[in-house]
């Protein structure tokens, strides 16, 4: 049987990993959207990346709330 501290460590690591990926995409999208050297179409793409990332983060948090409690 797994120790509770080991389980908590693995769970925290998984949560962190699942949230870092969409946060990284959101940061990249914001750097595109707010870069004055980018054209209007790239700014729209940056905004889309941010919206999609936020939706992904929200979905993962909702799932974690359901799964973990």
Backbone as CSV, one residue per row, in Angstrom:
resi,resn,N_x,N_y,N_z,CA_x,CA_y,CA_z,C_x,C_y,C_z
1,UNK,0.839,-1.185,0.000,0.000,0.000,0.000,0.882,1.246,0.000
2,UNK,0.429,2.271,-0.697,1.201,3.500,-0.827,1.023,4.371,0.421
3,UNK,2.122,4.958,0.860,2.064,5.871,1.996,1.284,7.122,1.608
4,UNK,0.608,7.723,2.577,-0.215,8.899,2.285,0.633,10.089,1.824
5,UNK,1.835,10.238,2.358,2.683,11.355,1.930,3.155,11.153,0.493
6,UNK,3.436,9.924,0.122,3.845,9.624,-1.259,2.682,9.883,-2.215
7,UNK,1.487,9.457,-1.827,0.306,9.680,-2.651,0.043,11.179,-2.814
8,UNK,0.140,11.926,-1.728,-0.078,13.376,-1.791,0.950,14.036,-2.691
9,UNK,2.180,13.573,-2.626,3.231,14.117,-3.476,2.951,13.844,-4.949
10,UNK,2.547,12.638,-5.269,2.227,12.289,-6.655,1.014,13.064,-7.155
11,UNK,0.023,13.223,-6.308,-1.176,13.966,-6.681,-0.855,15.435,-6.938
12,UNK,-0.082,16.040,-6.062,0.307,17.445,-6.242,1.137,17.617,-7.510
13,UNK,2.028,16.682,-7.769,2.847,16.735,-8.969,1.978,16.658,-10.222
14,UNK,0.989,15.796,-10.205,0.087,15.645,-11.357,-0.744,16.910,-11.578
15,UNK,-1.265,17.475,-10.505,-2.060,18.708,-10.617,-1.195,19.826,-11.189
16,UNK,0.003,19.967,-10.672,0.918,21.003,-11.149,1.208,20.807,-12.631
17,UNK,1.518,19.595,-13.021,1.829,19.293,-14.414,0.640,19.596,-15.325
18,UNK,-0.554,19.235,-14.907,-1.744,19.455,-15.726,-2.085,20.927,-15.894
19,UNK,-1.702,21.764,-14.957,-2.015,23.189,-15.055,-0.901,24.002,-15.713
20,UNK,0.330,23.527,-15.652,1.451,24.281,-16.214,1.363,24.365,-17.732
21,UNK,0.982,23.291,-18.388,0.943,23.291,-19.853,0.017,24.363,-20.412
22,UNK,-1.253,24.435,-19.986,-2.100,25.506,-20.526,-1.671,26.900,-20.068
23,UNK,-1.071,27.004,-18.897,-0.571,28.310,-18.458,0.576,28.784,-19.343
24,UNK,1.428,27.870,-19.754,2.527,28.216,-20.652,1.989,28.709,-21.991
25,UNK,0.968,28.030,-22.518,0.361,28.464,-23.774,-0.273,29.838,-23.603
26,UNK,-0.893,30.077,-22.463,-1.512,31.374,-22.208,-0.459,32.483,-22.171
27,UNK,0.666,32.222,-21.569,1.750,33.212,-21.527,2.259,33.496,-22.932
28,UNK,2.431,32.460,-23.731,2.884,32.661,-25.109,1.844,33.446,-25.905
29,UNK,0.564,33.125,-25.710,-0.493,33.855,-26.401,-0.528,35.320,-26.013
30,UNK,-0.305,35.598,-24.739,-0.317,36.993,-24.301,0.878,37.759,-24.862
31,UNK,2.016,37.095,-25.004,3.169,37.789,-25.583,2.922,38.103,-27.057
32,UNK,2.175,37.262,-27.742,1.823,37.534,-29.142,0.771,38.637,-29.212
33,UNK,-0.257,38.538,-28.381,-1.382,39.484,-28.440,-0.954,40.902,-28.068
34,UNK,0.001,41.046,-27.168,0.376,42.373,-26.696,1.682,42.890,-27.297
35,UNK,2.201,42.177,-28.301,3.418,42.624,-28.973,3.040,43.632,-30.052
36,UNK,3.536,44.849,-29.925,3.187,45.911,-30.866,3.737,45.660,-32.273
37,UNK,4.734,44.794,-32.391,5.316,44.512,-33.695,4.521,43.479,-34.492
38,UNK,3.588,42.796,-33.829,2.774,41.788,-34.510,1.631,42.460,-35.263
39,UNK,1.244,41.849,-36.361,0.120,42.356,-37.135,-1.205,42.007,-36.481
40,UNK,-2.296,42.564,-37.005,-3.614,42.320,-36.417,-4.026,40.844,-36.414
41,UNK,-3.677,40.110,-37.469,-4.073,38.696,-37.505,-3.335,37.881,-36.442
42,UNK,-2.073,38.226,-36.175,-1.333,37.523,-35.124,-1.869,37.875,-33.748
43,UNK,-2.301,39.114,-33.562,-2.893,39.504,-32.279,-4.167,38.707,-32.020
44,UNK,-4.961,38.484,-33.085,-6.179,37.682,-32.953,-5.818,36.245,-32.577
45,UNK,-4.767,35.712,-33.180,-4.316,34.354,-32.844,-3.845,34.277,-31.392
46,UNK,-3.145,35.308,-30.942,-2.705,35.343,-29.545,-3.879,35.365,-28.585
47,UNK,-4.898,36.145,-28.911,-6.100,36.195,-28.076,-6.814,34.843,-28.077
48,UNK,-6.844,34.175,-29.230,-7.471,32.855,-29.309,-6.713,31.848,-28.440
49,UNK,-5.380,31.906,-28.493,-4.578,31.018,-27.643,-4.902,31.233,-26.166
50,UNK,-5.019,32.493,-25.760,-5.321,32.790,-24.359,-6.698,32.269,-23.974
51,UNK,-7.703,32.493,-24.825,-9.064,32.024,-24.527,-9.110,30.503,-24.444
52,UNK,-8.469,29.832,-25.407,-8.457,28.372,-25.394,-7.740,27.828,-24.163
53,UNK,-6.651,28.470,-23.782,-5.907,28.036,-22.594,-6.737,28.194,-21.332
54,UNK,-7.406,29.337,-21.218,-8.256,29.553,-20.043,-9.379,28.526,-19.976
55,UNK,-9.949,28.196,-21.135,-10.999,27.175,-21.162,-10.443,25.821,-20.727
56,UNK,-9.213,25.506,-21.166,-8.584,24.251,-20.758,-8.290,24.205,-19.273
57,UNK,-7.797,25.311,-18.737,-7.519,25.381,-17.299,-8.810,25.226,-16.512
58,UNK,-9.845,25.923,-16.945,-11.139,25.836,-16.262,-11.670,24.406,-16.278
59,UNK,-11.585,23.735,-17.420,-12.069,22.357,-17.515,-11.283,21.433,-16.587
60,UNK,-9.972,21.612,-16.525,-9.158,20.762,-15.659,-9.455,21.013,-14.189
61,UNK,-9.649,22.269,-13.818,-9.972,22.587,-12.422,-11.341,22.018,-12.049
62,UNK,-12.305,22.143,-12.954,-13.634,21.585,-12.682,-13.548,20.071,-12.505
63,UNK,-12.765,19.403,-13.357,-12.610,17.965,-13.221,-11.941,17.598,-11.893
64,UNK,-10.893,18.351,-11.530,-10.199,18.075,-10.274,-11.119,18.265,-9.080
65,UNK,-11.956,19.299,-9.135,-12.924,19.509,-8.051,-13.866,18.326,-7.934
66,UNK,-14.305,17.804,-9.079,-15.200,16.657,-9.069,-14.497,15.396,-8.596
67,UNK,-13.287,15.170,-9.135,-12.569,13.924,-8.841,-11.998,13.874,-7.435
68,UNK,-11.472,15.000,-6.979,-10.789,15.019,-5.683,-11.731,15.425,-4.563
69,UNK,-12.633,16.327,-4.884,-13.602,16.748,-3.872,-13.355,18.085,-3.293
